[in-house]
């Protein structure tokens, strides 16, 4: 992947590409018709990160209030962040794995907070650790870049490609210059799969087929941004050796904040970008999320509500009863006056058999249109 990167990383990327290629081939035979990016947005809830508060003896009232903001009844719950809270009293002989987390997180001044990755990611790493303090809560739960990612995904973008800059302006600009035109090319070239009637009937997607589109965007993130430090540490901890990389790193984010995998330095090239894009646009296998590549980010978003809000029903048509009550429409025709009428005087036309037939056809067409519209809406819902 990189000429200077350790061989294990190169081997892992090669393996990922092989597995993705195999998955793409398999998906063409076994998959449902919903593209991966949309199925992930609709059906894959984000795995919860775990906030562990270590303490010794009872917490004070103020400490309980701060810790409570990490739970479902506090700020984390209000923001719908995918985070769970666990209190660990070191005087109560906690499990060995918790004591190990305490040691690995550099346990210091109590109470001590350690936030670790979801258990489903099988990652022993800690996202963030430090003294339990109110000022640390908000940056852990949310940040401007994460808000922007969420907004773009909810708007229907297939993926947001987060470019974590290295700090070397030339390298970062070169990575962006390679990514942007390639993503634009892929968006213009790739097509979403045609939805099958069976998958529509199963309600595997909540928006009309016309709303599914291929759209990618690039979001640059400065590595030294103080407001994004917890998020940056989260990204760098998704894979074992990313913290050692001094090059630009790209993270394709899709679904409800799922990162496919990282592209580092010279690994940011057309081949790897295309592979990732084709997987995201391809038909979804509809397997459980953990059998698919990637890992979830900690985001503050009520995904179920946001996804449902994308579908806005069309305005109801007037009922047939209302149409029947409406009076006949008179048509004023200018010109063609009788000999006794002034040349510029308009005359109301008499209803003839032809106009009556035409009116009947128009009404029948309106009724038929209403029926077809209703049937399409029932199918879409």
N, C-alpha and C positions, 0 to 999 in steps of 0.2 A: 504494500500500500504506500509505503514511503521508502525512499532509498536509504534513509537513515534510521528508520524505525526498527524496533526489535522484531525479530522474526516471528515470535508468537502472535503479535498483532496482525502481521501480514497473513499468517496461516489462518487466523480467525476470520479475517475479512474474506479470504478465498473460500473458506468453508461456508460463510454466509451467502456468498454469491452462488455457490453450487446449490445450496439448499433452496435459495430463492428461485433459481432456474427450475429446479425440480418441482417446487411448489407451483410455479406458474404453469408448468406442463400438466401437473395433476389437476389444477383448478379448472382447466379447460374441459376436463372430462367430468369431474365430480362436483364442481361448485354450483352454488345457487347463482342467480343472475345479478345480485346486488354487488356493486363494486366494494372492495375491501374498505376504502376510506369511509363510505357511507354506512356500511354495516357496523363498523366499529363505532361510529358516532351514535347510531341508533341502539345498538344491542350490547356494547361492552362497557359496563360500569368501571370506573377507575378504581384500581386497587388502593386500599388505604395505607398511607404511611403511618408509622407508630411513634407517638410522642411518649417518651418514658421519663417520668419525673422521679429522681432518686432523692430520698430524704431519710432522716434518722429521727424517729419519734414523730409525734403529731405535727402537722403543718399549722402555722399560725393562720388566722382568718385572712390576712392579706395575701399570704402565700397560696392558700386554697383558692382565692379569687383569681390570682394570676394563672394558676394551673388550670382552673376551670375554663378559662378562655380557649384552652386547647381541646376541649371536649365538645360533645354534641349540644350541650346546653349553654355554651359560651360563644365566643366570637367565631371559632372554627365552624360551629354548627350554623350560625347565622349566615356565614359566607358559603356554606355548603362545601367546605374544603374536605378532600378525601384524607382525613386524618383521624386516628383514634388515640385515646389517652389512656395511659396506664401509670398508676402510682406505685412505687416500689419503696417500701420501708426497709432500709438496710438492717434494722434491728430484728426483723422478722424472718431471718434466714431465707432470703430469696433463692430462686432456682439458680443453678450454676451458670446457665446461659445469660441470665440477667446480670449476675456478678461480672461475667466476662464483658458484657456490653458496658458496664460501669467502668471497667478497667480500660477497655479499648477507646472509650470516649474521653479518656483523660479526666475522669471524675475528680472534681475539685470542690470548690465552695458549695456547700449544700444550702438549699435544694439545688440539684443539678439536672439540667434538661438535655436529653439526647434524642434526636429524631433520626429514625432509621428507615430504610427502604421497605416497601411492602414485602411481606413474607413470600408472596408468589414469585418475586424476582429472584429468590434464593441468593440474595446479596447480603453478606454479613456487614457491609459497610454502614457507616453513620453519615447521614447527610449534614447534620449540624450538631454541635454540642457546646454547652456553656452554662453559666449560672442562670437559674430561672429568673427572668426579669420581664416586666411588662413591655419594655421597649423592644424586646426580641421577638414578640409574638407576631405582630403584623407583617414584618418582612419575611417571616417564615411561611406565613399563610398565602401571601399575595404580593405582587409587584407589578409595575407598569408593563413590563414585557409579557408577563404571563397574562395580564388582562388583554393585551393586544392579540396574543395567540388565540385566546378563547374567542374573542370577537370574530376573528377571521374564520375560525373553524365553524362557528355557529352560522356565519354568513354563507356557508356552503363551499368554502375552499377545500380542495382535495387534501392539501398538506401545506403547512407553513415550514419553510426551511430556515431554521435558526442558524445563523452564521456567528459562532463564538469567535471573536477576533483574537488574534495572537498579540496584538500591540505593535506589530511590525506593519506599518501602513502599506508598504509595497505588497507584501504577501496577502494582506487582508483585501486590498483592492483587486488584486489579481484573482483571488478566489471568487469575489463577488462578480467580477467581469466574466468569469467562466460560467458561473451559476445562472445569472439572470437571463442571458440569451438562450441558454439551454432549456431552462424551465419554460420560457415563452414558446420555444420550438415544440417542446413536448405537449404543452397545453393546446397548441394548434394542431398537433398531429394525432395524439391519442384520443380515442373515443371511449366513452363509458359503455359497458355492455347493455344490450337491450334487455329490459326487464321482462321476465316471463310472466304469463298470466297467473301461473300457480304461485309465484312469489308475491305478486300483487295481492292475490286472494289471501295469502297467509299474513299479509300486513308486515312484511319484512322491511318495508320502507314506508315512511310516513309522508313523503312529498311526491308530487306528480313526477313522472319520468322526465318531463321537460325541464324540471328544476335541477336535475343531476348534470353536472358539468365538470370538465377537467379544468381546474384552476390551481396554480401554484403561486406562492409568493415568497419573497426573501425578506428576512428580518435580521438585521445586524445587531449584535450585542457586544458592547465593549467589555473586555474581560475585567477592567478596573472599575466598572460602574458600581458605586457604593450602594445604590438602592437594590442591586440585583445580586449581591454576594451570596445569600442563601440559595438562590436559584442557580447561579453559576456553579456553586459547589455541588448542587444536586445533579446538574448535567455531567460534570466531570467525574462523578462517582458512579455513573451508570455502567461504566466498564472499568476494568481493573487498572489499566495503565494510562487513562486519558489525562490524569493530572500531570503526568510526566511530559506530555506533548507540548511543545512550544509553538506548534503550527496552528493555523486556523482550523477549526473543527465545525462541521456541519451536522445538524441534527434534524432529520425530517420528522415533523410532529403532525399527527393525524388523529382522527377519532375524537376521544375525550381527553386528549393530551397524552397520547402514546407516542413514544419515540421509537422509530423503527430500528436504527442503529447509527453509530457515528461514522462520519467520513472525515479522515484526518489528512491535512496537508496535500501531498500529491495523490492521495486517494480520492480527492475531490476531482473527479474526471467524468467524462461523458458516460463511460461504461457503468460506473457505480451509480451515477445519478439516474441513468435510464433504467437500470435494474430495479432500483427503489421505486421509481415512478410507475413502472409497469406493474409491479406487485400491488401498489396502492390502488391503481385504476382497475386492475383485473378483478375477475369474479371472486367473491368470497367463498371460502370453503365451509363457512358456517360452523366451524369447529369452535370449541371453547377457546376463550381468548389466550389462555396460557399456552396453548399449542401453536400459537402464532408468534412470530418474532417480535421483539420489542419490550419496552417497559414503560410504566406510567409515570407521569410527573405529578407533583403536588400542586393542584390548582384549586382556586376558589370559584366554583361554578355550579349552579343548579342545572345540571345537564338535561335532566328529564324535562323540566319546564322549558328550557331554552330550545330544545329540539322540537318539542310540540308547538312552540310559538312560530316555528318556521312555516307551518301550513296555515294559511289564512283562507277560510272558505270564501268562495265567491258570494257576491250579494244575491239574495234570493230573488227569483223572478216573481212577478205578480201572479196570483192564483188565477185559474180559469174563471172562477166566480167573479173575481174583480174585473177580468177582461169582459165578461158577459154584461156587467153592469155599465160599462163605459158606453157612452152614446156614439152614434154613427159619426164618422168623420166627413165633413164637407170639404170639397176641393174647389178652390177658386181658380178658374182658368182665364187668363188674360187674353184679350184679342178675340177675333172671330165673332163679333157682335152681330145681332140681327140688323136688318136694314133700318128699322125704326129706332135703333139705339145709337147713342153717340159712339163714335169710333173708339174712344178711349175708355168706354165703360165696360167693366168686367161683368160677366154673367155667370151665375151658379149653374153648373152642369146638372142635368137630370140624370138620375141613376138609370143606366141601361142594363140589359141582360149581360153585356160583356163586362161592365164594371162590377156587377154583382158577382159574376163568376170569378173575376180576378180577386175581389175582396174575400170570397170564400176560400180561394186557394191561399191567399196571404194568411188568413186566420189559421187554416190547417197547417201551414208551414210553421207558424209561430208555436202552435201546440206541439207539433212534432219536434221542433227544436228544444222546447222545454222538457219533453220526455227524454230525449237523448242526453241533454245536459244533466238531468237528474240521475240517469243511469250511470253516466261517467263519474259523477260525484260519489255515488254509492260504491262504485268499484274502487275509486281512489281512496275512500275512507276505510 
